[in-house]
């Protein structure tokens, strides 16, 4: 197994709603690994869903079958900007109706600014063909994808369960049943919360060494495990 580290550099302002404070819609400091799967072209979805419910489990199954796992992206150098927006109507008179869809029509957006950089990893047996440019967020913001380094991972099976610190953010729903989160910083984000600085206890590990000499480890059995509540968003 290998770990391929990549850097994302945004050439447009990035916006997606993580937290709402009145009419301020804030973009979080992490990029969800589910969003990265689609942005990188590793998962595909149909243009129209009649039931308005995402089908992540079916669309990410191919990655699990190929033993490919994408981590969430952590901010390396983030700059924020605040913009005021209004999604107006061209008619002279507008009748505002109650809308349960989670789509803001006006307010202020706290966006991740141009030149902000993120880092994420891909666990795979062989290197994948990754596009040099992708788009993410509500505004389909453009970002450049650059490879950082490749790390060879070897599997360890200690006699007793070991605790290790994750250097990259993880999706706790993706952990195998043999792994347990002990300490972590919870980051609330849709469609599921992520964790940073996680201390994980597990029996089997993928372990490697970065160029800077630091050890990096992942519990064996990471997969994209997704459960989505049915209902209007």
N, C-alpha and C positions, 0 to 999 in steps of 0.2 A: 504494500500500500504506500502511496505517496501523498504528500500534502503540497498543493500548489497555492502559493500566496500571491494575491493580486492587489493592486491599488486602483481605486476609482478617483478620478479628478473631474469635478463638475465644471462644465463650461456654460451652464445656465443656472439660474436659481432653482433650487429643488423645493417643492412643497408637497406635503401630505399631512393630513390632520392627525396628530398624535394626542393632543390635549386641547381642550377648549376652555378659555377663561372669558366668559361673556361673549364678546364679538371678536376676541383674539384667538386665532387658530394657529396653534404652535406645532412646528415640525420637530420631531425627536432627533436624538443624536445617534440613533442606530438605524440601520437599514435591515428590514426583515429578510430572513433567508428565503421565504416563500416568494417575495417580490423579486429577489435576485434570480431565482430559478426561471421566472418568466422573462425578465429583462435580458438575461443572457441567452435566451432561446433554447434552454434546456427543458422547458415545459411549454406546452401549447394549450390554448383554450379556444373554444369556438367563439365567433364574433357575438352571438346572441344566446342568452340563457333565458328561456321562457319563465322559469321559476325564480329568477333573480337570486339564486343561491350559488355560490362558487362550488366547483367540483374539484377541490384541491387533491383529495385522496386519489381519485382516478387519474388526474393529470400529472401527478408526481410519482405514480407507481413505476413508470419506466426508469426513473432515476434509482429507485430502490432495487429494481431488478438488476441494474447494472452496477450496483454497489458504489454509487456516486452520492456524496453528501456535500452540500454547500452550507457554509456557516453564515450567520448574520454578519454584516459589515460594521466595524467599529470606526468611529470618527478619529482620525489622526490629527487633522488640523481643520477645525470647523469655524466658519464665519457666518454670522447671522445678519439678515436684513429684514426690515419690516415694510410691507407694502399694503396699501389700502386697495380693496377691490370691490366691484359691484357687478353682478351678473344681471344686467338690465334687460328690459323688454322694449322692443321697438314700437309697440303700440302706444298711443297717447294716454290710455287709461288701463291700469292693471288691477285685476281683482285678485288679491292675495288669498290663497287657500291653504289650509293646514296641510303640510307635507311631512310625512314620516321618514322620507329618505334622508339619509345623513349627508346632505350636500349643502354647504353654506352658500347663500346667495349674495351676501355682502358682509363686510367686516374688514379686519386687518389680519394679514397672514405673516407669521414669523417664519421666514424661509431660510434655508441653508444657502449661503451665498456662493458666487462664482469662485473657483479655485479651492473650494473645500475638498479635503481628501479623506478617503475611507480605505480601510483594509479588510479583506475577507479571505477565506481559504476554501479550497475545494479538495475533498478527499476522494481519490480515485486511483485505480490500479495503473492507468496510463494517462498521459496528458490529453486534455480535451481541446477541441477547436473552439476557442472563445473569441467572440467579435471584439474588434478594437474599440468600437463605439457602441454604446447602448443608450436607451432613454428610460427614465423612471419618473414616478410622481404624477400628480394631477396635471401639471403643465407639460408632461413628456420631456423633461429636462435632459439635455445631452451630457453624457459623461464618457471620458476616455478610460479604457481598461488597459492597465499595464502589468505585465508579470513582474514579480519581485524576486521570488526564489522558489526552488523546489527542494523539498525535504523528504528524504527516505525515512519511512516509518517501519519499525519492527514491532511485532506483537510480543508482549510480555505477559506471563501468567504466574504472578507471585503466589506463594503458598497461602498468604492471607490477603484480605482485601486491603487495598492501598488508597490513600487520599492524595489527590493531586489537584493543583490549581490550573484552571483553564485560562490560557492567555488570550483567547478570542471569545466573544460573546457566543452564547448557545441558546437554542430553543429547548427549554426543559421537556417539552412534549416529545422531542426526538430522542431522548435518552432511552437506552435499553432497560428492561426490567431489572437487570443485574446491577445497575448503577443507581446511586442515591446522592441527591444534593444535600450537602451538609451546611455550607455557608454560601451566601450569594447576595448580590444586589439585584433586586427585581426592577425591570423596566417595563412599564405598562405600554403596550403598543398593539394595534390590531394587525392581523386577526388573532394573535395569541401573544402573551407576554414573553419577554426574553430575560436572560440573566447575564450579568457581568461578574467578573472576579469570583467565579464559582469554584468552590472546593467540592470536588466530586469523589465519592468513594465507590470503587468498582473492583472486580476481580481480574478482568482482562483489559489491557491497554494497548493502544498504538502509541509508540514513543519515538521521538526524533529530536534532532538538535538543530537549532537555527544557526545562521551564519554568525550571529553575535554571541554564540555560546550558550544561550538559554535553552533549556529543555522545553519541548512542547509535547503535550499528550492529549489523547482523546480516548474515551471509553470505546471498546470494540462493540459494534452493533448500532451505531448511530444511523438512524433512518428518518426520512420525512414522514412523521406520523401526524396526521391532521384530522381533527374533528371540528366541524363547523355547526354551530347552532342554527337551525332553520328558523327563518323569520325575516322581517324587513330590516334593512340596515339604515 
